[in-house]
């Protein structure tokens, strides 16, 4: 499985700069069902904000591309981004 060599090869690893890194993941179901919610609850709005921020970072702040990777409309992404700027 491993071979001894002086050369490092990272071709099989997903690249963090890909426009759509999820496309290189073997299992598209990213939800970890072993997660246990705390008694304090889960902040869904905060989770959505983090996902939108991540999509925007991975697409170099391209709203259309972020909307595509999230599977939502551009208007939705713009609404969420504007809400962050307004402090909502």
Phi, psi and omega in degrees: 000311178256142175236145181279124180204159178268001182252134176265137180230117183249017184299331183278350180274143176292142181268129181290351181260004179295148178295327180225079183297336180296334181292340180267357180278133182294321181252108183288349178276097187275351183287126176268103184287356176275355179294134177248125180289143179285162179295337179286347179099180183237134181266091182298318179300319179294322179294318178298316179301317180296320179295319178295317178299317179297315179298320179295318178296315183291341180250019179055044177066024179270109185298316180298315180293320178297319178298319179298313183291333178274343181075033179230176180280160175299321180300321179296314180296316178300319178299315181292319180293316179297321178299323177295318181292325181280350181085015181276000000 
